[in-house]
Amino acid sequence: MPERGSEEALWFAFRDEQLLVLDGDPVRVPDSSTFEELGLEAAFRWEIGTLNGARCWAVEIDSDGGTPDGMVLRDLRSLFAGIDEGFFKMAGKAKQVVGWHTTHRFCGRDGTETGPVAGEMAKRCPRCGMIYYPRLSPAIIVLIRNGDHVLLARSPGFPPGIYSVLAGFVEPGEAIEEAIKREVREEAGIEVENIRYFGSQPWPFPNSLMIGFTAEYAGGELRIDPTEVEDAGWYTPDRMPPLPPRFSIARSMIEDFLDRHGSNPEGR
């Protein structure tokens, strides 16, 4: 495990997937030269980079303890609207690293407790040599155009009223393009063509790498899978539902569509 430095650091500490933050606005994580100064014990810690010049640590705090005065535990999703992109990316990375530690404390092959690998974000079983890296689950997210219409859908897990583009995980043995066509067919009952790469974004719910694409409607009648989608429809730039938060890749894709059709999405 990397050695702790004496300079001030930012501590992205999680307990049961909730982030420890200072009570009040703006959203901030505690900072100090050592984690012990906060009056908490770390079950695990790992240095994960820098933010605005400060070293950042992913920390798992013991589930049985309380929280220091002036601090609260919050679900990272609930903080989305009140934080900037850099903070979100670092908090998301910390969440995934802590989750990796929680699920890989012991070797899946022989049950031996794993230990850190020097110079790598990895854990190794000292008995059989098996190495475990943080898990990443590739997922496609696709904006489907039909002329000046875009397909937007609402998942049961979305915040109230929010609509977004379609998404789903890539299955074993499946190319990304195959995953796009399958997910769209399963969730919306339509076919797509002219698939084009848009961009990607790490997404820590729980450990996804969102790989974004655009595609064109190629046929079929819109028919949703009610287990995956509550509602879906074709929307025009002058008639849009509430959209996902800014700096999500879904929002970037929708704003790109609106820009191309001469609509200003500000304030949506």
N, C-alpha and C positions, 0 to 999 in steps of 0.2 A: 504494500500500500504506500502511496506517495507520502513523504514526510510533510508535516504541517509547517508552514512558515510563520514568522512572528508578525508580519504585516496584516493589516485589516483585510478581512475576507467576507464574502457574502455566502450565507449558509442557506441553501435550498433544502430544507429539512422536511421530510414526510413521515407521517404516522398514518398507517392504514389508508394510503393514497391521498391524504389531505396535507396540504402545504402549510407550514408554520409561517405566518405573516404578522407584521405589526398591526395592531388594531387601529383602524382609521384609514383615511385617504391621504395621498395616493397609496396604492398597494406597494409595500416594501417587505423584503425579507430581512431578518436580523443580520447585523454585521458586527464583527469583533475579531480580534487577533486569534482567539481560540474558541472553539465551540463550548468548552467547559465554562467560559465566562458567562454564558447565557443561563447557567444553572440547569443544564440538561445533560443527559448521557447519550452518546451516540452508539447505537448497535452496529453501525456500519458507516463509513465515509469514503468518498472517492473524489479526487479533484477532477473537474470537468471542463475547465477553461477559464476565460476572463470575460468580464462584462464591465464596460466603462473603466477599464484599467484595474479592476479588483479581481482577485482570484475567487473562483466559485467552486463550491463543494456540494456534492450530492450527499445527503445524510439520511439515514433511517434512525428515527428516535424510538425509544422503548415504548411499547404500547400501553404499559401500566402507569406511566408517569402523568403528571399534570402539565400545564403550560405556564410559562413565566407571566408575571403581571404585564399587561399591555400587549400581549400576543394572543392570537387566536389561530385555530386550524380551519382552513377553508378548502373546499373542492376546487381544483384548478379550473375546471370548466366554468364555475361561477364567477371567476375573476377575469374571464376572457375580455369582457367589454371595457375593463378598467386598467388594462396594462398595455405596454407597447410591445412591438414585435420582438425586440431583442430580449426583453425580460421573459416573454412567453416561450421563446425557443430554449433559453437556458433552463427555465423551470420544467419544460417538457423533457429536456435531456436528463435532468436530475430525476424526474419521476420514472423514466425508463431505466436508468441505471440502478435506482433503488429497487425497482421491480425485478430487474435481472438478478440482483443479489438475493432477494427474497426467494425466488424460484430456483436458484442454482447454488444454494448453500451446500448441497450434497450432490455427489455424483449420481447421475441417473443410471449408470452402468453397474456400480458396485456399492453405492450408498456411503462412500467415504466423504468426509467433509472436505470441500474444495478450498483452495487458497489462491491469492492473487498471483498474476504473472508479471514479473518486472518488465516495465516499458511497454506494456500492452493493456488494453481494456479487455482483460480475459481472466478466467478462473481455470485452474488446472486441478485435476484429481491427483494427489500425490501417490496414489496406489496404482492406478492403471494408466495415468498420463492423459486421460481424456481432457480436452480443452473446451471450455464453454465461453462463447462470446455473447454480448447482449443480443437478444432476439429482435429481429426486425421482420414485420409482416407486410409484404408488398400488397398495396391495394390500388385499384384503378379508380379514378374519378373522371367522369366524362360529361361534357356539355354537348347536348345534341341540338343542332340547328335544323329548322325547316323554313327556309326563306328568312323572313324577319320575325319568326317565332322561335322561342327556346323552350325546351321541355324542362319544367321544374316540378319537383315532387317533395312530399312531406313524409318523413319517417316518423314512426311512433316515438323514437328517442329524441327527436329534435325539441328545442325550446318552443313554447307555445307560439303558433302562428308562422314559424319560420319555414320557408321552402328553399330547396337547394337542388343541385344537380345530382345525378345518380352516381353511386359508388359501390364498390364491393371488393372482397379479397380475391387475390389470384390463387387458384387451386394448384396442388402439386401436378406437374407434368403439363401445365397449361402456359401457352405464350400469352403475353399481355393483350395482344389484339384479340385472341380467343376469349380471354376473360371479359373484355369489354363487350363483345357481341353476346356472350352468354348472360352476363349480368343484365344487360339492357333487355334482352329477350325474356328473361325470367321475371324481372321487376316491372317491365312496362309493356311487354308483348309486341315490340316493334323490332325492325331490323335497321342497322346503320351501315354506312360506308364512308369512304374518304377520312379515315381515322388519322389524326395528326397530333403529334406531341405538343403539349402546352408548357408544362413545367412540373416541378415536384415540391413537396413540403413534408418534413417530418411531422408526425401527428401522434401525440403521446396517449391516445385513448384506444387501446392501451399501449401499443408499440408499433404503430403503422408508419409506413413510408407511402404517402399519397402521391401517385404518379398520374398527372393530369393530361387529358386529351380532349380534343374537340372531334366531333363526328357529324355527319349529315344524315338526316332521316332518309331511309331507303325503302320504307314500306311497312305495311301492317297497321292494324287498328290498336289504338292505345287501350291496354287492358292490364290493370295493375294487379300485383300479387299482394293481397291484403295483409299477409304476414310480414311483409317488408315495407310496404308503402301504404300510408293512410289515404293519400290523395295525390293526383298528378294532373298536369294540364299544360297546354301550350300557351305561352305568355308573350306579349309584344312589349317593346320598350316603354310604351306609354301606359302599360297596365301590368305592373309588377307587384308581387306579394312582398311581405317582409323578407329580407335576405339574410344570409349568414353574416357573422361578424367580419369586420375588416381585417385584413392581413391573413385570412384563411384563403387557401388556394381556390376554394369554391367561389368565394366572393370575387377574387381576382379574375376568374374565368367569366363570371357573369358581367362584371364591369367591362371587361374587354369586349364582350358581345354588345353591350349597350353603347360603348364608345364607337364601335364600328357602324352602329345604326343611328348615330347622331343624338344619343340621349345622354344627359348628365345624371349619373347615379347618385350624386351627392345628396345626403339627407335621407336616403332610403334605408 
